[in-house]
Amino acid sequence: MRAAVTNVDPAAPPVEVREVPPPSPAPGWVTVRLQRAALNRLDAMLLAARTEEKPDTVYGADGAGLVHEVGPPVAGHDTDVAPGDRVIICPSLHWGEDEQAPGASYEILGSPTDGTHAELVAVPAANVHRVPAHLSWEEAAALPLAGLTAWRALVTRGRLKGGETVVVGAASSGVGSMAVQLAHAHGARVAAVTSGPAKAAAASALGADAVVDRSRGAVAEQLRALVPEGADLALDPTGALWQPFVDALRPGGRLVAVGKMASATAELRVQSVYWKQVDVLGSSMGSPRDFRDLLRHVEEHRWAPLVDSVFGLGDVAAAYARLDADDRIGKVVLDTTR
């Protein structure tokens, strides 16, 4: 099969498409013939550190396709999928029994287990679910990692309720754009933070009630004008917005941190946290239960991930380059059939 494999030699191209042996399903696993896959910031971070990987690693957490082969059954674990079923893949592998946090064996599909940037992928049967009927292949492939991250951050960890006011940072990113849609579908008032007129218009189209354009001035000042009563919940995928978001929260509000797109460290004035009784919460990806809840929500409310662009598997290097484009809005998708 064709797969986008990494080169551990720093002098070689970081990633290239080659023929590699196809995977076979272990007991309790299935193989999926992928129709589409998607890229995430995680893939770019892993690629930057590829010299530490095993040779020919296949990245990719997101994917959707057709069940190709079902492995031998495992006692006590029924499999309700069959070859030909249209499925979406949950990228959380081996989460464990504790819903509060993943266990020691947890991993995200793509490393060390080979991922979705290929024609075929092998995953546990428990990690495949039927695709919501209204989603295209591109939309289905774009959903898992970013959608799961947004769901756990806002709903499981952030305790989102209808009628609340939610601030969403990096609203044009994969996680941010899905968080806007998810919060809007929950009946929340959404203030989206992004940059530039095109991204502001996209955030409004996704359901944002108000938009902060970072290119037009300080985030904190704009938020004070748009949300003078204070927000109930704020989501920061950047690592750089903790202080303006805490300042924008009402007393007893919640800040959820999910990423470090702009900064690996964050600063907060201590008094701004304790005086307002603010909760600062960490969240990353989500459990199998979170993923099932997300799919039910998507089916019920019929929203779909925003897809920025689609590249053939053979153009994977261009797809990685698109991740860093200033005008990207939404997810970058790979057509694994070409």
N, C-alpha and C positions, 0 to 999 in steps of 0.2 A: 504494500500500500504506500501511498505518498504521505509524507509527514513533514512538518516544519521542525527540523531538529536544530539543537544548539551546538555550536562549536566551542569547546573548552580552550582551544588555542586562541589567545588574544589577537594573533596576527591574521586569523581567518575571519570571514564574514560572521557576524554574531549568530545569524540564523539563516538556514537555507533549506529548500525543499528537496528531499531525496526519497528514494525507495527504501523502505525498511520492512522487516517481517511484521505481518499483522498480528494483533494480540488474539489470544484464545481465552474464553471465559473460564475462570476457576469455579469450583463449586460455590453456588450462591451468587455468582456474578453473571453479567450479560455483556455482550459486545453490541455497540450501537454504530450503525453506519450513519455518520454525521452528514447532515444536509447544510448546516451552518454552525459556526462557532463564533465566539467574540473575544476581543482583547480587553484586558483590564490594566490599570496602572500596576497591579501586582506582577503581571507578565513582564512589563518593562523593568521593574525593579529586579526581578529574578534574572532577566537577560543581562543587566548591567553587572551582575555578580556571577556570570555563567562559568567562570574558570573554577568555581567551587562545585559545579554540578558533575554528575556522571556524564560521559560522552553520549551524545545523541539523545539527550533528554527532550521530551516533547511537552511544551508548556500548554496552557489553556485550561481554565476552570469552567468555562461556559460552553454549552453546546446543546443542540437538539437534532434529532434524526429518527431513524427507523431501527427498531430492535433487529439485530442481524442474527445473533445466536444466543441461546440461553444455556448456561452451564448446568452441570449436574445439580440436583436439588440438595439442600442441606436440611437435616432433620430439625423440625420446629420452625422453619422459615419458609413459608409459602411464597411462591412467585406468581403474580397475577398478570405478567406480561408475556407476550408471545412474539415470535418473529413477524415483522411487518408492522407492529404497533408504533404509532407516532408518539415519541416521548421527549421529555425535557429532563435534563440531568441536574440533580442537586449536587453542588460541588463540595459540600461538607462531608468528608469521609471519616468514619469511626469517631463520631462525636462523643459517644459514651452515654451513660445513664443520667447524668446530672444536667438538668436544664439550665442551671445557673452559669455553667462554664464548661468548655470542652475538656475531655480527659487527656491523659498523657499520650495516647495513640492518635490523637486528632491530626488531620492534615487537610489541606485544600488541594483538590484535584489539580494536577499539573506538575507537582514536584513534592515528594519523590515519585508518586504514581504518575505515569505518563498521561497527558491530558488530551484536550480536544482539538488541537491544531493539527489535525490529521484526518484521513478518510474514515478510520475506525478508532474506537476507544473502548476499553474494558473498564466497567465500574460495577460495584455491588448492585444486585437487583433491587435492593431497597432504595437505591438512589435514583431510580428512574420513575417518572410519573407521566401520565398522559398530558399532552400539551393542551392548554386551554383553547377551545375550538376557534375563538376569534383571532388568535395570534397567527401571524405569518411565520415562516421559518426564521426570518431575520429577527423578528420581534421575540420569538421564543428563545433564540440563542442569546439575545441581549439581556434577558431577564435575570438569570440565576444569581450570580455573585452580587451585582449591584442591588438588585431587588431584595435579596435576602438580607444584605447589610442594612439597607434602608428600613426594612420591616422590623428587624430586631432592634435597631437603634430607636425608632420612633414608637413602636407598639410594645414590644416585650420589655425593653429597658426604659424607654422614655414615658411609658404609660399614657400615650396619646389618647385624648378623648375628644369627641365631637364638640364644636363650639370653642375650643381653645385656639390661641394664637401661636403659630409655629414659625420660627425663623430658620431658613434653610440656607446654609453656605454652599458655595460652589454649585449653584443651582443648574449650571449647564453641563456638569459632569454626569457620568453614569449614575452614581449614587444620588447626587443632588437632584437631577431631573426626575428620577423615580420617587424620591422623597417628596417632591412637590406634588406629584400626582397622587401618591398614597395619602398624604395629609389632606389634600383637597377632597379625595373620595371619602375620607373619614368625617368630613364636615368641619374641618378646621379652617381658620383664616390663615393664609400663608403669606409671609413676607420672604421673598427670594432675594439672595445676594449673588450678583453676577457682575459681568463687566462688558460694557458696550451695548449699543442700541439693538443689534441683532439678537444677542443673547437675552437681553431684557424682554424683547418681544416674544421670544420663544418661551421664556419662563411664564409670561402672562398667558400664552396660549395653552400651557400645560395646567393652568389653574391657579397661578399665584395671584393674590389679591393686590399685592403691592410689591414693587421691585426696588431694591437698592442697587444702583449702578456704581461699582467701585471706582470707575474712571471719572466720576463726577464729584468726588470728594470723600471725606472721612465716613467710614461705615457707621461708626457710633452715632455721629450727628444725624445722618439720614434715618437711622433706625429710631432715634428719639422722636423725630418728626413724624414718622409713619406709624410707630407703635408707642404713643405717649403713655398709655396705660400699662405698658410692660408686657412682654411675651410670656407665655406659660412654658414653652419648650424651645430649645435651640439645638440645631444639629450642625456640627463643624467637621467636614471631611478634610480640612486643610491643615489644622494645627496652628494656624496663624490668627484665628478669630476669637480665641477664648475670652479675652478681656472685653472687646466690644459686645460680644454676645451676652456675657454675664451682666454687663451694664444695662443691656436691653431687656433682661428678664425682670419680671415682677418678683416681689418677695416670695420665697418658696418655690421659685421656678427651677427648671432642670436644664442643664447643659449636657449633651451627649457628644462625646468625641469619638470619631470613627476612622480617622486617617491623618496622614502627614504629607498631603500633596504639596503644601507650600513650606512647611517647617516641621522638623523632627522634634522640636522642643516648643513648649508654650509657657507663657508667663501670665500670672494672675496677681492682682493686688489681693492679699489675703483677706483684708477687711471687706472687700466687695463680695466675698463668698460667705463669710460667717455672719456678717451683719444682716444680710438678706436671707439667710437660711437656705442658700442655694445648694442643690444637689449637682455634683459633677460626676458624670457616669461614663465609663468606658464601654465600648461595644465593638465587636468585630464579627463579621459574617453571621452565622446563626445555626440553630440546630435543625435536625430533620422535622421536628414539630413546627418550628418557625416556617420552614419551607412549605409544608403542607398548608399552613394557615395563609401564607402569602398567595399560593395558587388559588385557594378558595376565594380570597379577596379579589384577585385579578379577574376570576371568572364572574363573580357577582357584580363587580363594578365596571368590568369591560374596558379597563384602561390598558395601554400597551406601551412598552418602552420606546423611547425616542431613538431612532437609528440615524446616526450621522452619515455613514458611508459604508459601502460593501466592496470588499476586495476579493479577488480569487486567491485560493491558497498559495498559488505560485507567486503572488504579489505580497507575501507576508511582510517583507521588509518595508514596502510602502505603507502597509497598514500600521506598522509600528511607528513610522514617521508621522502618520496622521494623528496618532495619540497626542503628539506634542504641538499640533497646529493650534494657533491662537484662536482661530475661528471655529474650532470643533464644538459641536453641540450634540450631546448624546453619545451613543455607543458606536464603536468601530467593529464591523462584523466581517468574518471570513466566509466566503462561499467555498466550502470544502469539496464541492463537486467539480471545481474547475481550477 
